[in-house]
């Protein structure tokens, strides 16, 4: 850990109650913050209960008005390099920056590299920056299932700029957009031809588009790409009608265009607040999160019910043997679930 943040020393004890952990987070203890995120990410029922108690405590404490920025793009587009430059700019302006970096997981081993701290070494050493890598696991949407809770924990610890680096897996990046205030899409020079070069589902989420790696030998290509994307985006109307999605050329490696990105983020947030969209969007996100969490928990309870689990095993056999249709089995399962919960 020393090469990540050599100046940091924590007095945090390994065994503390949920309230003690929550209080330590409010007091800006980064070890406590990491502990809480680990608890949130756990599937262990006991740890989940502790994380719930922490969340309940922190709900009664005012968090700073943060800006949540999701940054998406295909692997190799330069997300981590840009985030380090961007994060350093923010901390040098007096902000506290939290980076939630989601690493892709192997579909075979479910393991991930979790190398963002080494890729963002300079930012990771800054006392006003916090980098938390997490594995995406099998979660669709390019984010960890607990990313939303992690955002709240970081805000309670005083971080006012939250940068969410996503896996970059395509249209399912909508989950990242659903937990951020602004969605930044990174593209490479020459990545496709005009509208064919943009995945429709993901571009409709974008509030800002940036052509990264616009370095000396690729300036012309980046210029042509930016023009093509602007033409394509002219056919699309942003939810905030007054906002025209900007397409700019940047270089995360050289830091070129990072100031422009910051200006664009500030302009978007200002307009969003003026139009009453900023807080409304967050409220909608919280409600959507409530329903999605309920669906997940109901699914968990269902699959862990012995009667339902045994029935599903039997259903699999019937499908393999071609004895019954999926539609018929679903109707039978629906009746079983109804009887199970009616008898409780």
Number of C-alpha atoms within 10 A of each C-alpha: 7 9 12 18 17 12 10 14 11 9 9 15 10 10 8 11 12 20 16 15 26 26 19 18 25 21 13 16 19 19 19 25 23 18 15 26 22 16 21 25 19 14 9 10 10 11 17 16 14 18 24 17 17 23 20 14 16 21 13 8 11 11 18 13 11 19 19 20 21 25 28 28 23 16 12 10 19 19 23 22 17 24 22 23 20 21 28 21 18 19 17 11 9 9 18 24 29 26 28 24 28 25 24 25 19 14 10 6 8 12 14 17 12 17 14 22 22 12 14 21 15 17 26 25 19 20 14 19 21 24 20 19 18 25 23 25 20 15 15 18 21 26 32 26 20 17 21 19 17 22 23 18 25 30 25 24 25 22 25 20 23 24 22 27 25 27 26 24 17 18 17 16 24 19 19 27 24 21 25 21 24 23 26 22 23 25 28 22 22 18 14 15 13 18 16 11 15 17 12 13 13 19 22 17 20 21 23 21 24 24 24 25 24 24 18 9 9 13 15 14 16 26 16 15 24 24 15 18 25 19 13 17 21 11 9 13 13 16 12 14 7 12 14 17 21 16 21 22 25 24 20 22 16 14 15 18 19 20 14 13 20 14 12 17 19 13 12 22 17 13 15 20 12 10 13 11 16 17 13 13 16 15 12 13 17 15 12 14 15 12 11 12 13 12 12 12 12 12 12 11 12 15 14 12 14 11 13 17 13 12 15 16 10 11 20 13 12 15 13 9 9 10 10 13 11 14 9 9 17 13 10 14 16 11 11 15 14 11 11 14 8 8 6 5
